[in-house]
């Protein structure tokens, strides 16, 4: 499968996104020939975390969320990390961007605590998804059906539970992102 010609956005929170959940999906898109744009709340660079507490690496931010729109991209990746996902869902600009991806029926991949943004964006009504187990009640309260599975794809929304699921998550997101929008949704 190839992502040649596909432009994929990936979110990163300042000091909080889980390192592996950012790096591995980013690398999977690049390895499949896709173009990645790193989007954050602030310009400059953003530092990831390891296991929510330990500092990770720092990554250059390509664009601030205020300067992008869903129309520019073929898909969106929302990494997890409790701290990072919480920071991102507190931003109305980020929530609006996620909502626009969902409204346009563009593929969205979210792992671990990343589905919190799907809850905030109102994108889970009657959708079956998975996440880190502590999000179950939030997802169900948002009208979603939570399941405990390695990876779930429902109408273009790809979700996984935690870093252990990254191989399956990355494989499925490349598969869904590689399809034409009409077929992926």
N, C-alpha and C positions, 0 to 999 in steps of 0.2 A: 504494500500500500504506500502511496505517495501523497505528500501534502504540497507538492510542487504547485506554486501559484497561490497557496492559501496563506492568509495573514491571521495569526492567532494572537490574541491579547492574553497576558497573564498578570494577575494582580499580585502585588507584594506590599505588605504593611511596613511602615517604619518600625524597626525593632519588634518583630513578633511573628512573622510568617515562618512556618516550620521549614527548615533547610531542605530536607529530602523531598518534601511535598512540593517544593518550588523547583528544585534542580532537576529531578527526574522527569517530570512532565515536560519541562522546558526542553531538556535534552532529547526527549522522545520526538517532539515536534520538529526540532532542528534536524535530527537524524533522518526523519522522513521527508526532509526537503522543505518544510514549512518555514515561514518567517515569523519570528516572535517579537512582540513589542511588550516591554516590561512597563507596567502602569502602576503608579503609586499616588498617595495623597500629596507628597512633597517632591520637589525636584531634587536632583543630586544623586544620592545613593541611599539604599535601604539595607539594613542589617537583618539577617534571618536569625532564628533561634534554633537550638537543638533541644528537643524534649521540653519545649516552652520556657526553659530557665537558663540554659547555657548559650552564650553568644555564638552565632554562626558566622558565616562569611558575609561580606558586603557586596552588593550588586548595583551597578549603574541603572538608574531609572531612565527609561527612554522618553516617557511622557507622563505628565500629571493627569489625573482623572478629569480635571476640569477642562482639559484641552483635547478630549477624545469623544468619539461617539460610536455606538454599536455599528453604525453603517460602514465604518472603516475596516471592520474585521469579519472573518468567516467563523470565528468561534472564540470562546472565553474559557480560561482555566482559573479556578479559584482554589489555591492551595489552602491547607489548614494551618493549624497552630492555634491554640486557644486564644492567646494574646492577639495575634495578628488578625484572626477572623473577627474578634470582638472590635478591634480598632476599625476595621473596614466596614462592618455593619453599622457602626455609629456615624458614618459619613453618608449624608443624604445624596451626595454626588455619586458615590460608589453604588449605593442602592439603586439610584435612578439608572445608572449604566447597566447593572445586572437586569433590572426590570426591562430595559429596552432590548437587551439580547433575547430575553424570554418572549417579549411581545412580538419580536421579529422572527421568532422560532429558529433562532440560530443556536447551534449546539453549545452547551455549557457543561464543563467538567468540574466537579467539586469533590474534594476529598476531606475526610476527617471532620473538622469543625467548619470547613468551607460552606456546607449547606446552610449555615446560619444566614448567609447572604441571600440564599434562595427563599428562606423563610421571610426575611425582611422585605424582599422584593415582591412577595405575594405570588411566587412562581410554582408553588407546590400543590395547589388545589387538585385533588384527584390524581396525583402522581405517586408512583411507587419509587422510593429512594432508600438509600442507606447512608450511614454517617457514623461518626463516633457515637457509641451508645447513649451518652448523656444528652444528645440532641433529640432523642426519640419523642419526648413529650412536646418539644417545640415544633417538630415536624408534624406530628399528629394534630396539634392545635392549629396549625396552618392549613389543615385539610389534606395533608399528605399521608401516604401509607408507608410506614417505616418497616423495613425488613433487615434482618441480620445476614447479609450476603457480602461476598468479596467485592463484587462490582455489580451495579444495576444500571441498565439503560432504559429510560422511559421517555419516549417522544423527544429524543435529542438531549436529554439531561442524563449525564453520566455521573454516577456517585460511587464512592468507596469509603470504607470505614476508617482506615489508619495506614501508617507507613508500610506495614506488612503486605498490604494489598496493592502497593505501587506497581509491580510488574503487570498485573491484570488491568489495573486502572489505566496505565499508559498505553497498553495494547488496545484497549477498547476506545480510548479517546482518539488515538490515531485513526482507528477504523472508522469511527463516526465522523470525525472531522474531514476525512478523505472523501466521503460521499458527497454528492451534490446536496445542497441545502434541502431540496424537496424530499430526497430519500432519507436524509439523516433524521428528520423530524417525524 
